[in-house]
Amino acid sequence: GATDVECGTWPAGSRGSAVDFSAPGESVWHAGVTPEGSERAGVGQGTTYATATTAGIAALWVSRHRGTAMFEQLRSQGLLT
């Protein structure tokens, strides 16, 4: 899911019991390149901006729990990809 600037659910973000965590999806600073090739920074919104944070959370979780009984149980149940 994605959050708004007040840490609530971003209006176009996912919601409900299937959402385990959310990351910023509104007023997110990002780098970019103009059509002319110049570098720029801007503010954007959307669940795409929450993706990098979500991937980081997943990587940290795997790093912390890899090799534990809980991790292996989830893997054996097909709950980890």
PLY file of the C-alpha trace (Angstrom):
ply
format ascii 1.0
element vertex 81
property float x
property float y
property float z
element edge 80
property int vertex1
property int vertex2
end_header
0.00 0.00 0.00
0.92 3.64 -0.11
0.58 6.32 2.55
-0.24 10.01 2.30
1.72 12.86 3.95
-0.18 12.31 7.20
0.68 8.56 7.31
-2.88 7.64 6.35
-3.84 5.51 3.37
-3.12 7.27 0.09
-6.52 7.69 -1.66
-5.55 5.54 -4.66
-3.59 3.01 -2.59
-4.50 -0.50 -1.56
-6.34 -0.98 1.70
-7.86 -3.73 3.78
-6.67 -6.80 5.62
-4.48 -7.96 2.70
-2.12 -4.98 3.21
0.68 -5.91 5.62
2.57 -2.62 5.42
2.57 0.62 3.48
5.24 3.05 2.35
5.17 6.72 1.29
3.24 7.24 -1.94
2.38 10.94 -1.79
4.72 13.94 -2.08
7.75 11.69 -2.65
10.92 13.42 -3.83
12.57 11.68 -6.77
15.34 12.29 -9.29
14.70 12.40 -13.01
15.92 13.56 -16.38
14.19 16.17 -18.53
13.45 15.46 -22.21
16.48 17.63 -23.00
18.72 15.40 -20.87
19.14 17.64 -17.83
18.98 16.19 -14.36
16.12 17.32 -12.16
14.38 16.60 -8.88
10.65 16.65 -8.38
7.77 15.47 -6.26
5.51 12.65 -7.37
2.80 10.41 -6.07
1.71 6.86 -6.62
2.24 3.33 -5.48
5.28 3.11 -7.75
7.13 5.36 -5.29
6.26 2.98 -2.45
7.82 0.07 -4.35
11.46 0.85 -3.54
10.75 1.17 0.17
8.68 -2.02 0.07
11.52 -3.91 -1.64
13.92 -2.63 1.00
11.62 -3.79 3.81
11.37 -7.23 2.20
15.15 -7.48 1.80
15.74 -6.52 5.43
13.12 -9.03 6.61
14.70 -11.85 4.58
18.17 -10.89 5.81
17.04 -10.90 9.43
14.96 -14.11 9.32
16.78 -16.30 6.75
17.68 -19.64 8.29
15.23 -19.37 11.19
12.57 -22.00 11.84
9.83 -19.47 11.02
11.44 -18.61 7.67
11.84 -22.26 6.72
8.25 -23.02 7.76
6.90 -20.18 5.61
9.07 -21.35 2.70
7.88 -24.96 3.03
4.26 -23.75 3.01
4.88 -21.83 -0.22
4.35 -18.48 1.49
7.72 -17.06 0.41
8.71 -16.50 -3.18
0 1
1 2
2 3
3 4
4 5
5 6
6 7
7 8
8 9
9 10
10 11
11 12
12 13
13 14
14 15
15 16
16 17
17 18
18 19
19 20
20 21
21 22
22 23
23 24
24 25
25 26
26 27
27 28
28 29
29 30
30 31
31 32
32 33
33 34
34 35
35 36
36 37
37 38
38 39
39 40
40 41
41 42
42 43
43 44
44 45
45 46
46 47
47 48
48 49
49 50
50 51
51 52
52 53
53 54
54 55
55 56
56 57
57 58
58 59
59 60
60 61
61 62
62 63
63 64
64 65
65 66
66 67
67 68
68 69
69 70
70 71
71 72
72 73
73 74
74 75
75 76
76 77
77 78
78 79
79 80
